[in-house]
Amino acid sequence: MARRVLLSARAQKWLHCEVAYLAERSAPAARRLLERIKDARRQLATFPRSGRPGLVPGTRRLVLGRYVLTYRRRGTDDLEIIDIRHGRQAETSDL
């Protein structure tokens, strides 16, 4: 059974802003980021314990080049990416 990997509203907003920022500077870079996120979602659907345990109990972190995805289980089968950030951005504690 295929597991869904959802994006929280926060992650969707961040991704939209980051893609817009990158697209202004380099359309290929924006496309690469979208592909990386798409690949990460496929990986998590198959291997839901990818990455390391997160700082907040019940979360895990997956590093994608310069980006860090924080995710958690949602329900029995689904996963939710709750935060995406560039590795140079400060950690957020309000997850």
C-alpha positions in Angstrom: 0.0 0.0 0.0 1.4 3.4 -1.0 1.9 5.8 1.8 1.1 9.5 1.3 3.7 12.1 2.0 1.9 15.4 2.6 3.3 19.0 2.9 2.0 21.0 5.9 0.7 24.5 5.1 4.0 25.9 6.6 6.1 23.7 4.3 4.0 24.6 1.2 4.4 28.3 1.9 8.1 28.0 2.4 8.5 25.9 -0.8 6.4 28.4 -2.8 8.5 31.4 -1.6 11.9 29.6 -2.1 10.9 28.5 -5.6 9.8 32.0 -6.5 13.1 33.4 -5.1 15.2 30.9 -7.0 13.2 31.3 -10.2 14.0 35.0 -10.3 17.7 34.1 -10.3 17.8 30.8 -12.0 14.9 28.8 -13.5 16.9 25.6 -13.6 17.7 26.0 -9.9 14.0 26.3 -9.1 13.3 23.2 -11.1 16.0 21.3 -9.4 14.6 22.1 -6.0 11.2 21.0 -7.0 12.6 17.7 -8.3 14.6 17.2 -5.1 11.4 17.6 -3.0 9.5 15.3 -5.4 12.3 12.7 -5.1 12.3 13.1 -1.3 8.6 12.5 -1.1 9.0 9.3 -3.1 11.8 8.1 -0.9 9.8 8.8 2.3 6.8 7.0 0.9 9.0 3.9 0.4 11.4 4.4 3.4 9.5 6.3 6.1 12.4 6.2 8.6 14.9 7.9 6.3 17.1 10.5 7.9 17.9 11.0 11.5 15.7 11.6 14.5 14.7 15.2 14.8 15.2 17.6 17.7 11.5 17.4 18.6 10.3 14.0 19.7 8.4 12.1 17.0 10.1 14.0 14.1 12.8 12.9 11.7 15.1 15.0 9.5 16.1 14.3 5.9 19.0 16.2 4.4 18.7 17.0 0.7 21.9 18.7 -0.4 21.6 22.2 1.1 18.1 21.7 2.4 16.7 20.0 5.5 13.2 18.5 5.7 11.6 17.8 9.0 8.8 15.3 8.9 6.6 13.1 11.2 4.0 10.4 11.0 0.5 11.6 10.4 -2.1 9.0 11.3 -1.2 5.3 10.8 0.3 5.3 7.3 0.9 8.9 6.1 3.8 11.2 6.7 3.8 15.0 6.8 6.7 17.2 5.9 6.3 19.9 8.5 9.3 22.1 7.8 11.7 22.7 5.0 14.7 25.1 5.4 18.0 25.9 3.8 20.8 24.5 5.9 22.1 28.0 6.6 18.7 29.1 8.0 18.2 29.1 11.7 16.4 26.2 13.3 12.8 26.9 14.2 11.5 25.7 17.5 7.8 26.2 17.0 7.1 22.9 15.1 
